[in-house]
């Protein structure tokens, strides 16, 4: 039987690494999530996004033709920062001893999806992860949700920046020219809390959208989401049967998010999403129910939820029922090859883009660009297409040897990356490969490695 440390490293982390032994038990694994907090490399809207964006807007407004070279330099700098952010994410995942914390960063960043379309949004999305996700990994779901919904990148992504109440001062000044945008309200209910089909009505979405008017962001001025009274629709508002009276700040927004976070449908929705992401595309009902009870019983305390997941016997019962997404696949391969955090950070940026970001793109996962607000698909069929699998084999054969010219012996890699979980069939096949590169490809193309 596979020992728990190896099981947890494969199922809850990014796989095994010869550089560090897997963590001993569930409590240690949950404690390791603290390591995924913001560090010295964290991005911020105030330091990294706003100065570039403001300077770019200033140059573009003056005389775009005369300032063409400077405008291009601003774009190039933003793009370089965005690629560095991706490199930091990969480096932290490769170097995370437990792996669980960085997996949770990926999970929650996908749950509260924003995109990295364009160089300035790449920087803003990096700040979103470091300012809204990482600081709240070991806190309460309500606080995580509030930080995510009110972050400037979410406000921009879901067009809350355009929303103004028809009876607000801004709406009365420009009747018919400004209006309420329901995107943020709809995703807050449908994707981020209660879940689709959970009994809410369009009226709830509309009332929440009206309540959210005033929450905005001025890209050239603000480092955080702000409350602009001139855009706020006068209340009161009734959402899911509860009435909220707004003041001149985000107090009502925090209150409604707190109530959405505490709803029993939210407990079921989050419980199922965790079980689907970490355990199985069709998770056992018993696991979902235990997670939901832990969510409700603890008031949305995330470490409590993580411990139930880390202790779940379904991790073993449903072993290899999840297909690794390309990011997971690449990070696990690098870890198995003995890459550490510094090895990833030492890569020249063009090499990182060509060998890692482009490799994931060919596998079907373009960095920072999921298909929509619902994030990346979880079902195996989305990742086991002929094109996606061919991309994985091509990366293993052509790109990995360039990243690691001194590839380990395939037999050593097999033990380092899969431990005692490697099947007898794979152990038999690897020594018979015609070359070390082919031996590595046999492992990296196997169901043993592609599933966790």
C-alpha positions in Angstrom: 0.0 0.0 0.0 1.3 3.5 -0.9 2.4 5.3 2.2 0.4 8.5 3.1 3.3 11.0 2.5 3.7 9.9 -1.1 0.0 9.6 -1.6 -0.6 13.2 -0.3 2.3 14.6 -2.3 0.9 13.2 -5.5 -2.8 13.9 -4.8 -2.7 17.2 -2.9 0.7 18.6 -3.9 2.7 18.9 -7.1 4.3 15.5 -6.9 7.4 14.0 -5.4 10.9 15.6 -5.5 14.3 14.1 -4.7 15.2 17.4 -3.1 12.8 17.1 -0.1 10.9 14.2 1.5 7.1 14.4 1.5 5.5 15.7 4.6 4.6 13.1 7.2 0.9 13.6 7.9 -2.3 15.6 7.3 -1.7 18.1 10.1 1.8 18.9 8.8 0.5 19.2 5.3 -2.1 21.8 6.3 0.4 23.7 8.4 2.6 23.9 5.3 0.0 26.0 3.6 1.5 29.0 5.6 4.5 28.7 3.2 2.3 29.9 0.3 1.7 33.4 1.9 3.0 36.5 0.0 6.8 36.7 0.0 9.4 39.3 -1.0 8.6 38.7 -4.7 4.9 39.6 -4.2 3.3 41.9 -6.8 1.1 44.9 -5.9 -1.2 47.2 -7.7 0.3 50.3 -6.2 4.0 49.4 -6.9 3.8 47.3 -10.1 0.7 48.1 -12.0 -0.4 51.7 -11.5 2.8 53.6 -12.3 3.2 51.7 -15.6 -0.5 52.1 -16.5 -0.6 55.7 -15.6 2.5 56.6 -17.5 1.2 54.6 -20.5 -2.1 56.4 -20.4 -0.4 59.8 -20.1 1.8 59.2 -23.1 -1.1 57.8 -25.2 -3.2 60.8 -24.4 -0.6 63.4 -25.3 0.7 62.4 -28.8 0.8 58.7 -29.5 2.9 59.0 -32.7 5.5 61.2 -31.0 5.6 59.0 -28.0 5.5 55.7 -29.9 8.9 54.4 -28.6 8.1 55.2 -25.0 4.7 53.6 -25.3 6.3 50.5 -26.6 8.8 50.5 -23.8 5.9 50.7 -21.3 4.2 47.8 -22.9 7.4 45.8 -23.0 8.2 46.5 -19.4 4.7 45.4 -18.4 5.0 42.2 -20.5 8.3 41.4 -18.9 6.8 41.9 -15.4 3.9 39.6 -16.3 6.3 36.9 -17.5 8.3 37.2 -14.3 5.1 36.8 -12.3 4.4 33.5 -14.2 8.0 32.4 -13.5 7.6 33.2 -9.8 4.4 31.1 -9.7 6.1 28.1 -11.4 9.2 28.6 -9.2 7.1 28.6 -6.0 5.2 25.5 -7.0 8.4 23.6 -7.9 10.0 24.6 -4.7 7.1 24.2 -2.3 8.1 21.2 -0.1 4.5 20.2 0.7 3.0 21.4 -2.5 -0.4 21.7 -0.9 -0.2 25.5 -0.4 0.7 26.3 -4.0 -2.0 23.9 -5.2 -4.5 25.8 -3.1 -3.2 29.1 -4.7 -4.0 27.6 -8.1 -7.4 26.3 -6.9 -8.6 29.6 -5.4 -7.1 31.7 -8.2 -9.1 29.6 -10.6 -12.3 29.7 -8.4 -12.1 33.5 -8.4 -10.9 33.7 -12.1 -9.4 36.8 -13.6 -7.5 36.8 -16.9 -4.1 38.0 -18.0 -5.0 39.3 -21.4 -2.6 42.0 -22.3 0.6 43.1 -20.6 -0.9 45.4 -18.0 -3.6 42.9 -17.1 -0.8 40.3 -16.6 0.7 42.5 -13.9 -2.7 43.3 -12.3 -3.6 39.5 -12.3 -0.3 38.8 -10.5 -1.2 41.4 -7.9 -4.6 39.9 -7.5 -3.1 36.5 -6.6 -0.6 38.1 -4.2 -3.0 40.6 -2.6 -6.4 38.8 -2.6 -5.6 35.0 -2.6 -2.3 34.3 -0.8 -3.0 36.4 2.3 -6.3 34.6 3.0 -5.4 31.0 2.3 -5.4 30.2 6.0 -8.3 32.4 7.0 -12.1 32.5 6.5 -13.8 32.0 3.2 -15.8 35.2 3.7 -12.6 37.3 4.0 -11.1 35.6 1.0 -14.2 36.3 -1.0 -14.4 39.9 0.0 -10.7 40.5 -0.9 -11.3 38.8 -4.3 -14.5 40.6 -5.2 -13.3 44.0 -4.3 -9.8 43.8 -5.9 -9.2 46.1 -8.8 -8.4 43.3 -11.2 -11.8 41.6 -10.5 -13.6 44.9 -10.8 -11.9 45.5 -14.2 -12.4 41.9 -15.4 -16.1 41.7 -14.7 -16.8 45.2 -15.9 -17.9 46.5 -12.5 -15.8 49.6 -13.4 -18.7 50.6 -15.8 -21.5 50.1 -13.4 -23.6 53.0 -12.0 -27.1 53.2 -10.6 -29.7 54.9 -12.8 -30.8 57.0 -9.8 -27.3 57.8 -8.6 -25.8 61.3 -9.2 -23.8 59.9 -12.1 -26.9 58.2 -13.6 -29.1 61.2 -13.3 -26.4 63.4 -15.0 -26.2 61.0 -17.9 -29.6 59.3 -18.3 -29.5 56.4 -20.7 -25.7 56.7 -21.0 -24.6 54.8 -17.9 -26.3 51.8 -16.2 -26.0 48.8 -14.0 -23.6 46.0 -15.0 -24.6 42.6 -13.5 -21.5 40.6 -14.3 -19.9 40.8 -10.9 -23.2 40.2 -9.1 -24.0 37.2 -11.2 -20.6 35.5 -10.8 -20.5 36.3 -7.1 -23.6 34.2 -6.7 -23.4 31.6 -9.5 -19.7 30.9 -9.5 -18.1 32.2 -6.3 -20.6 31.3 -3.6 -24.0 29.5 -4.0 -23.5 27.9 -7.3 -25.7 27.5 -10.4 -29.2 26.0 -9.7 -29.1 26.8 -6.0 -32.5 28.5 -5.8 -31.6 32.2 -6.4 -33.6 34.3 -8.9 -32.7 36.9 -11.4 -34.1 39.5 -9.0 -31.5 38.6 -6.5 -28.8 39.1 -9.1 -30.3 42.5 -10.1 -30.6 43.6 -6.5 -27.0 42.6 -5.7 -25.8 44.5 -8.8 -27.6 47.6 -7.6 -26.1 47.2 -4.1 -22.6 46.9 -5.7 -22.9 50.1 -7.6 -20.4 52.5 -6.2 -17.7 49.8 -6.0 -15.3 50.8 -8.7 -11.7 51.4 -9.6 -10.0 54.3 -11.5 -7.1 52.7 -13.3 -5.0 55.8 -13.3 -5.5 56.8 -9.7 -6.4 54.0 -7.3 -4.4 51.2 -5.9 -7.5 49.5 -4.4 -11.2 49.2 -5.1 -13.0 52.2 -3.8 -16.5 53.3 -3.0 -17.7 56.2 -5.2 -21.0 57.6 -3.8 -21.8 59.4 -7.0 -22.2 56.1 -8.8 -24.2 54.3 -6.0 -27.9 53.6 -6.4 -29.9 54.6 -3.4 -31.1 51.6 -1.4 -32.4 49.6 0.3 -31.7 46.3 -1.5 -33.1 42.8 -0.9 -30.9 39.8 -1.8 -32.0 36.3 -1.0 -34.7 37.6 1.3 -32.5 39.9 3.4 -32.5 43.6 3.2 -29.4 45.8 3.2 -29.2 49.5 3.6 -26.0 51.0 2.2 -23.9 53.7 3.9 -21.2 55.7 2.3 -18.6 52.9 2.2 -18.3 49.2 1.4 -20.0 48.0 4.6 -23.1 46.7 2.8 -20.9 44.9 0.3 -18.9 43.2 3.1 -22.2 42.3 4.8 -23.8 40.7 1.7 -20.6 38.8 0.9 -20.6 37.5 4.5 -24.1 36.2 4.1 -23.4 34.6 0.8 -20.3 33.0 2.2 -22.4 31.6 5.1 -25.2 30.2 3.0 -25.6 26.4 3.1 -25.6 26.3 -0.7 -22.2 27.9 -0.7 -20.9 25.2 1.7 -22.1 22.5 -0.7 -20.7 24.3 -3.8 -17.2 24.9 -2.3 -17.1 21.3 -0.9 -17.9 19.8 -4.3 -15.4 22.0 -6.1 -12.6 21.0 -3.7 -13.5 17.3 -4.0 -13.7 17.5 -7.8 -10.4 19.4 -8.1 -8.4 17.2 -5.7 -10.1 13.8 -5.7 -12.3 12.9 -8.6 -14.3 14.3 -11.4 -17.2 12.4 -9.8 -16.4 12.6 -6.1 -18.1 10.3 -3.6 -21.1 12.0 -2.0 -19.8 11.1 1.5 -16.7 13.2 1.0 -18.7 16.2 -0.3 -21.0 16.0 2.6 -18.2 15.9 5.2 -16.5 18.9 3.6 -19.8 20.8 3.5 -20.4 20.1 7.2 -16.9 21.2 8.1 -17.4 24.4 6.1 -20.6 25.2 7.8 -19.6 24.0 11.3 -16.4 26.1 11.3 -18.0 29.3 9.9 -16.0 28.9 6.6 -12.6 28.3 8.4 -10.4 27.2 5.5 -7.8 25.2 7.5 -10.6 23.1 9.0 -11.8 22.4 5.5 -8.2 21.5 4.3 -7.7 19.1 7.2 -10.9 17.2 6.3 -9.6 16.9 2.7 -6.1 15.9 3.8 -7.5 13.1 6.1 -10.0 11.8 3.5 -9.8 8.1 2.8 -11.2 8.9 -0.7 -7.7 10.2 -1.6 -6.6 6.6 -1.6 -9.9 5.1 -2.8 -10.0 7.4 -5.9 -6.3 7.3 -6.7 -5.4 8.4 -10.2 -9.0 9.5 -11.0 -7.7 13.1 -11.8 -5.8 14.1 -15.0 -3.1 16.6 -14.3 -3.6 19.9 -16.0 -0.7 21.2 -18.0 0.6 23.5 -15.2 0.4 20.6 -12.7 2.1 18.2 -15.3 5.0 20.6 -16.0 5.6 21.4 -12.3 5.5 17.7 -11.4 8.0 16.8 -14.1 10.4 19.6 -13.0 10.2 18.5 -9.4 10.8 14.8 -10.3 13.9 16.0 -12.3 15.4 17.6 -9.2 14.5 21.2 -10.2 14.3 23.6 -7.3 12.9 27.1 -6.9 16.2 28.7 -7.8 16.6 26.6 -10.9 13.3 28.0 -12.3 14.2 31.5 -11.4 17.6 31.2 -13.0 16.1 30.6 -16.4 16.4 33.5 -18.9 13.0 35.0 -19.6 13.0 34.0 -23.3 13.8 30.4 -22.3 11.1 30.3 -19.7 8.6 31.6 -22.2 9.7 29.2 -25.0 10.2 26.1 -23.0 7.5 26.4 -20.3 4.8 28.9 -21.1 4.7 27.9 -24.8 4.9 24.2 -23.8 1.8 24.6 -21.6 0.0 26.5 -24.4 0.6 23.6 -26.8 -0.8 21.2 -24.1 -4.0 23.3 -24.0 -3.4 25.7 -21.1 -2.4 29.2 -22.2 -1.1 31.0 -19.1 -3.6 33.3 -17.5 -6.3 32.8 -20.2 -9.0 30.4 -19.2 -12.1 30.2 -21.4 -14.3 32.4 -19.1 -15.1 33.4 -15.6 -15.7 29.7 -14.7 -12.0 29.0 -15.0 -10.2 26.0 -16.4 -12.2 22.8 -16.9 -11.8 20.0 -14.4 -13.1 17.0 -16.4 -10.5 14.6 -17.8 -11.8 14.8 -21.3 -10.7 18.5 -21.6 -7.1 17.5 -21.1 -6.8 14.1 -22.8 -7.4 15.3 -26.3 -5.1 14.0 -29.1 -3.6 17.4 -29.5 -3.1 17.9 -25.8 -1.4 14.5 -25.3 0.8 15.1 -28.3 1.8 18.4 -26.8 2.9 16.6 -23.6 4.9 14.1 -25.5 6.6 16.8 -27.6 7.5 18.7 -24.5 8.9 15.7 -22.8 11.0 14.8 -25.9 12.2 18.2 -27.0 11.8 20.9 -24.4 12.6 19.1 -21.1 16.1 18.0 -22.3 16.8 21.7 -23.1 15.7 22.7 -19.6 17.7 19.9 -18.0 20.5 18.8 -20.3 21.8 16.5 -17.6 18.5 14.5 -17.4 18.5 11.9 -14.7 18.6 8.2 -15.5 15.0 7.3 -16.3 15.0 4.6 -13.6 16.0 7.2 -11.0 13.4 9.6 -12.3 10.7 6.9 -12.1 11.5 6.4 -8.4 11.9 10.1 -7.7 8.7 11.2 -9.4 6.4 8.3 -8.7 7.9 6.5 -5.7 6.1 3.3 -4.8 3.0 4.4 -6.9 4.7 3.4 -10.2 2.9 0.4 -11.8 4.7 -2.9 -12.6 4.0 -2.3 -16.3 5.8 1.0 -16.2 8.7 -0.4 -14.2 9.1 -3.1 -16.8 8.9 -0.7 -19.8 11.3 2.0 -18.7 14.6 0.0 -18.7 13.8 -1.2 -22.2 13.7 2.2 -23.8 16.3 2.8 -26.5 17.7 6.0 -25.0 17.4 8.0 -21.8 15.3 10.6 -23.5 12.9 7.9 -24.7 12.8 6.4 -21.2 11.9 9.8 -19.8 9.2 10.2 -22.4 7.7 6.7 -21.6 7.3 7.9 -18.0 6.0 11.3 -18.8 3.5 9.9 -21.3 2.2 7.2 -19.0 -1.1 7.2 -17.2 0.9 6.8 -13.9 2.4 10.3 -14.4 -0.5 12.0 -16.2 -3.0 11.0 -13.5 -2.9 11.7 -9.8 
